[in-house]
Amino acid sequence: MKLYEAPSPNAKRVHVFMAEKGIDCERVTVDLRAGENLSDEYRSKNPGARVPALELDDGTVIAESVAICRYFEVTHPEPVLFGSGALEQATVEMWQRRAEIGLMLNVAMAFRNISGYFKDRETCVEEWGRVAAGHAVAAVPMFDARLADSRYLAGERFSIADITLAVTLQFARRVQVELPEMENVARWEAEVRERKSYKAK
Ligand SMILES: N[C@@H](CCC(=O)N[C@@H](CS)C(=O)NCC(=O)O)C(=O)O
């Protein structure tokens, strides 16, 4: 099994997830800056042309971070990171989607469109980047309110939703998308960042 990766927030989500489960495998670094992910060779494995992607020993490739994590959730059920039972699974899914769609995608759009980091491969619209940054800022209070009453996003158990939110906050700081610092998010983030899995590569 091989993980195609880069120093990137989506690969980081998979790293933390794998570390939680005690999984390791061969890693292949894909040079995004040089456009290695856009090569015919990489696209033949992952037509989506992004990282991460997981290649199984029989050559099957799974792309999309959450799809990779779902694969590992079944192959390595402990610890449970997508919830257990109807209510907890739905709650994890709800917060995971809120963190990914409401925050992570907007931070990524802000970064990509304002900085022009990938302008060699996409049209960057700075104004759209600023709108996306505003959407990201507006999303944070919902997480803060939830974390005022709950240890983790989906309840008492750490989950994929926490991984997505923590990785996104770290990425936002790195790419200078300024998000509000809020008390409950700060308490929760300090705890998540202390986890051994969060320091994993
Ligand atoms: N929805 C995908 C997003 C993957 C993605 O956007 N990866 C970025 C790095 S975080 C990438 O490969 N960017 C290279 C490019 O846009 O050319 C996932 O969850 O894995």
The ligand as a MOL file (V3000), in Angstrom:
LIG
                    3D

  0  0  0     0  0            999 V3000
M  V30 BEGIN CTAB
M  V30 COUNTS 20 19 0 0 0
M  V30 BEGIN ATOM
M  V30 1 N -11.4870 16.8020 -1.9550 0
M  V30 2 C -10.1050 16.3990 -2.0420 0
M  V30 3 C -9.2640 17.6550 -2.1620 0
M  V30 4 C -7.8170 17.3360 -2.4570 0
M  V30 5 C -6.9980 18.6020 -2.7110 0
M  V30 6 O -7.5290 19.6710 -3.0130 0
M  V30 7 N -5.6720 18.4510 -2.5850 0
M  V30 8 C -4.7780 19.5730 -2.8270 0
M  V30 9 C -3.7500 19.6300 -1.7000 0
M  V30 10 S -4.5350 19.9220 -0.1420 0
M  V30 11 C -4.0470 19.3630 -4.1530 0
M  V30 12 O -3.7220 18.2530 -4.5060 0
M  V30 13 N -3.7820 20.4560 -4.8940 0
M  V30 14 C -3.0290 20.4160 -6.1040 0
M  V30 15 C -3.6510 21.2170 -7.2180 0
M  V30 16 O -4.6880 21.8660 -7.0080 0
M  V30 17 O -3.0880 21.1720 -8.3340 0
M  V30 18 C -9.7330 15.5680 -0.8210 0
M  V30 19 O -10.4700 15.6200 0.1780 0
M  V30 20 O -8.7500 14.8250 -0.8420 0
M  V30 END ATOM
M  V30 BEGIN BOND
M  V30 1 1 1 2
M  V30 2 1 2 3
M  V30 3 1 2 18
M  V30 4 1 3 4
M  V30 5 1 4 5
M  V30 6 2 5 6
M  V30 7 1 5 7
M  V30 8 1 7 8
M  V30 9 1 8 9
M  V30 10 1 8 11
M  V30 11 1 9 10
M  V30 12 2 11 12
M  V30 13 1 11 13
M  V30 14 1 13 14
M  V30 15 1 14 15
M  V30 16 2 15 16
M  V30 17 1 15 17
M  V30 18 2 18 19
M  V30 19 1 18 20
M  V30 END BOND
M  V30 END CTAB
M  END
